[in-house]
């Protein structure tokens, strides 16, 4: 299958009253300490990559979620938050929202990719693992060989959740899939042409078997880009302008072992990203039926 994913899936909500994330460099920390709320409002324009909440994304067809988890400095409750630069919602709230959708849609399957952890000690990982158990329970599929996973297999077992965990903790917990089974090469460019070249090269080098694979159809702003469009933000300055070229590439792709697997994007509701990816699965099915 050709699956839809969102980049920084949780960033539809960013708490401007929260402190800056612990992963941010000293220059950003100093910028916020001087300019306060104004600085955070500007940061939000560049950090928010989605507008739909989890329920909205699920309803639109998103099934892969890119999740970054952080502790909050000097938080007496030791809560876990989604975070990227600034803090988002509490993790348990987001996971519960996704679970509510799964409970109402028994044949739907989601991929939760916990790929960055900030300020987390062993205790925090244990807390997150227990949270996953409490919320999803038997819905979680234990880690097996990727090529053994099919919708038929998942439906027979009543599994609806695959959790990927980019930490050694994954080796200790049966229902956590090691992070290396969900590689996500990052182009780190603002140039649509370079992004497309990178995506195509990544697919060419993709291992035929053994893992899932993410194609990040995402442009990353440089500091100079942010300065030029500081008041406009990511969506207007980069994403909307580059969308036609990126969508042209997506339309030429095919799912399968030597093609696309999971594709992620910013502002997934823009253009015809979602409908295009869904249609490609039907084209693939028709092609398989004719061979």
C-alpha positions in Angstrom: 0.0 0.0 0.0 0.9 3.6 -0.6 0.2 5.2 2.8 -0.5 8.9 3.8 1.5 10.5 6.6 1.8 13.9 8.1 5.1 15.6 9.1 5.2 16.8 12.7 1.7 15.5 13.0 1.0 17.1 16.4 2.0 20.7 15.4 -1.6 21.8 14.7 -1.5 23.0 18.3 1.4 24.9 19.6 1.3 26.4 23.1 2.7 29.9 22.8 2.6 30.2 26.6 5.0 27.3 27.0 8.8 27.5 27.4 11.0 26.8 24.4 11.8 23.1 23.8 15.0 21.8 25.4 16.4 20.8 21.9 16.5 24.4 20.7 19.9 26.1 20.3 21.1 28.9 22.6 20.4 31.5 19.9 16.7 30.6 19.8 16.5 30.5 23.6 18.1 34.0 23.8 15.8 35.3 21.0 12.7 34.2 23.0 14.1 35.5 26.3 14.5 39.0 24.8 11.3 39.2 22.7 9.0 36.9 24.6 5.5 36.2 23.2 6.2 38.1 20.0 9.1 35.7 19.3 6.9 32.7 20.0 4.2 33.9 17.7 6.8 34.2 14.9 8.2 30.8 15.7 4.8 29.2 15.6 4.4 30.4 11.9 7.4 28.3 11.0 7.0 25.4 13.4 3.3 24.6 12.7 3.3 22.2 9.8 -0.3 21.0 10.1 -3.7 22.6 10.7 -5.9 19.6 11.2 -6.0 17.8 14.6 -5.5 14.1 14.9 -9.2 13.3 14.3 -9.3 15.5 11.2 -6.2 14.0 9.8 -7.5 10.5 10.4 -10.8 11.3 8.8 -9.0 12.7 5.8 -7.0 9.5 5.3 -3.7 10.0 7.3 -2.5 6.8 8.8 1.2 7.5 9.6 2.0 10.0 12.4 5.4 11.6 13.0 5.7 12.1 16.8 8.3 13.9 18.8 8.2 13.7 22.6 9.6 15.9 25.3 9.6 16.6 29.0 9.0 20.2 30.0 11.7 21.9 32.1 10.8 22.3 35.8 7.5 20.4 35.4 6.6 19.0 38.8 4.1 16.5 37.2 6.7 15.0 34.8 4.1 15.1 32.0 5.1 14.1 28.5 4.3 16.5 25.6 4.5 16.5 21.9 7.1 19.1 21.0 9.1 20.7 18.2 10.6 24.0 19.1 7.6 24.9 21.3 5.4 22.5 23.2 2.2 21.0 21.9 -0.5 18.9 23.6 0.0 16.3 26.3 0.9 13.0 24.7 -1.8 11.0 26.5 -4.5 13.4 25.1 -3.3 12.9 21.5 -3.0 9.1 21.9 -6.5 8.9 23.3 -7.9 10.9 20.4 -6.4 8.5 17.9 -7.7 5.5 19.9 -11.2 6.9 19.8 -11.1 6.8 16.0 -9.7 3.3 16.0 -12.5 2.1 18.4 -15.1 3.4 16.0 -13.3 2.0 12.9 -12.2 -1.5 13.6 -10.5 -2.2 10.3 -8.4 0.9 10.3 -4.6 0.7 11.1 -2.2 3.4 12.1 1.5 3.7 12.3 2.8 5.8 15.3 6.4 6.8 14.8 8.1 8.0 18.0 11.3 9.3 16.4 12.6 12.1 18.6 12.9 12.3 22.4 13.9 15.4 24.3 14.9 15.6 27.9 13.7 12.0 28.6 15.2 9.7 31.2 14.6 6.0 31.7 11.6 6.8 33.9 9.9 8.9 31.2 10.3 6.1 28.6 8.8 3.6 31.1 5.9 6.1 31.6 5.3 6.4 27.8 5.4 2.6 27.4 2.9 2.1 30.1 0.7 4.8 28.6 0.7 3.0 25.2 -0.3 -0.3 27.0 -3.1 1.4 28.9 -4.5 3.2 25.9 -4.1 0.7 23.0 -3.7 -2.7 24.8 -4.3 -5.6 22.4 -4.7 -3.2 19.5 -0.9 -3.1 19.2 0.9 -5.4 16.8 4.1 -7.0 18.2 7.2 -6.4 16.2 7.7 -9.0 13.4 9.4 -9.0 10.0 8.0 -6.1 8.0 7.3 -8.3 4.9 4.9 -10.5 7.0 2.6 -7.6 7.8 -0.5 -7.4 5.6 -3.9 -6.0 6.2 -5.2 -9.5 6.1 -2.8 -10.5 8.9 -3.7 -7.4 11.0 -7.4 -7.9 10.6 -7.2 -11.6 11.6 -5.4 -10.6 14.8 -7.4 -7.5 15.5 -4.3 -5.4 15.4 -4.7 -1.7 14.6 -1.6 0.0 15.9 2.1 -0.4 14.9 4.4 1.6 17.2 7.9 2.5 16.0 10.3 3.6 18.7 13.7 5.2 17.9 15.4 4.3 21.2 17.1 1.2 22.6 14.0 0.8 24.8 12.3 -0.8 21.8 14.5 -3.9 22.1 13.0 -4.5 25.6 9.3 -4.3 24.7 7.6 -6.8 22.3 5.1 -4.3 20.9 7.7 -1.6 20.1 9.1 -1.8 16.5 12.8 -0.7 16.3 13.2 2.7 14.7 15.5 1.3 12.0 12.4 -0.5 10.6 10.9 2.9 9.7 13.7 4.9 7.9 12.9 8.4 6.9 15.7 10.0 4.8 15.7 13.8 5.1 16.6 16.0 2.2 17.1 19.2 4.3 16.7 21.6 1.4 14.5 24.5 0.4 14.8 23.7 -3.3 12.0 21.6 -4.8 14.2 20.3 -7.6 16.8 19.1 -5.1 14.1 17.6 -3.0 12.7 15.6 -5.9 16.2 14.4 -6.9 16.8 13.3 -3.3 13.5 11.5 -3.1 14.0 9.6 -6.3 17.6 8.6 -5.3 16.3 7.4 -1.9 13.7 5.2 -3.5 16.3 3.7 -5.9 18.5 2.8 -2.9 15.6 1.5 -0.8 16.1 -1.9 0.5 13.8 -4.4 -1.2 12.7 -6.1 2.0 13.0 -5.8 5.7 11.6 -2.4 6.5 8.9 0.2 5.9 10.1 3.4 4.2 9.2 7.0 4.4 9.5 9.6 1.6 9.4 13.0 3.2 7.9 15.4 0.6 9.0 18.2 2.9 11.0 21.4 2.4 13.1 22.6 5.3 13.7 26.4 5.6 17.1 27.8 6.1 17.7 30.7 8.5 17.9 33.1 5.6 14.5 31.9 4.4 12.9 32.5 7.8 14.4 36.0 8.0 13.0 36.9 4.5 9.5 35.6 5.3 9.5 36.0 9.0 5.9 37.3 9.2 4.5 35.0 6.5 5.5 31.6 7.8 6.2 28.2 6.4 3.0 27.6 4.5 2.9 30.8 2.5 6.7 31.2 2.0 7.6 27.7 1.0 4.9 24.9 1.0 2.2 26.5 -1.2 4.7 27.8 -3.7 6.5 24.4 -4.1 3.3 22.3 -4.1 2.8 22.0 -7.8 6.3 20.6 -8.4 6.1 18.2 -5.4 2.7 17.0 -6.5 3.9 16.3 -10.0 6.5 14.0 -8.6 4.0 12.2 -6.3 1.7 11.5 -9.3 4.4 9.6 -11.1 5.1 7.2 -8.2 4.0 3.6 -7.7 3.6 1.7 -4.5 5.4 -1.7 -4.0 8.6 -3.1 -2.7 10.7 -1.1 -5.1 8.6 2.1 -5.0 6.8 4.4 -2.6 5.6 3.1 0.8 4.7 6.0 3.1 4.7 9.6 2.0 4.6 12.5 4.4 3.9 16.2 3.8 3.3 19.5 5.5 -0.3 20.9 5.5 -1.7 17.6 4.1 -5.0 19.3 3.2 -3.3 21.5 0.5 -4.1 20.8 -3.1 -4.9 17.2 -4.0 -2.2 15.5 -2.0 -4.6 13.1 -0.1 -6.8 12.2 -3.1 -3.7 11.7 -5.3 -2.1 9.2 -3.0 -5.3 7.3 -2.4 -5.9 7.0 -6.2 -2.4 5.6 -6.8 -3.3 2.6 -4.7 -6.3 1.9 -7.0 -4.0 2.3 -10.1 -1.6 -0.2 -8.6 -4.4 -2.7 -7.9 -5.6 -2.5 -11.5 -2.1 -3.0 -12.7 -1.6 -6.0 -10.6 -4.9 -7.5 -11.8 -3.8 -7.1 -15.4 -0.5 -8.9 -15.0 
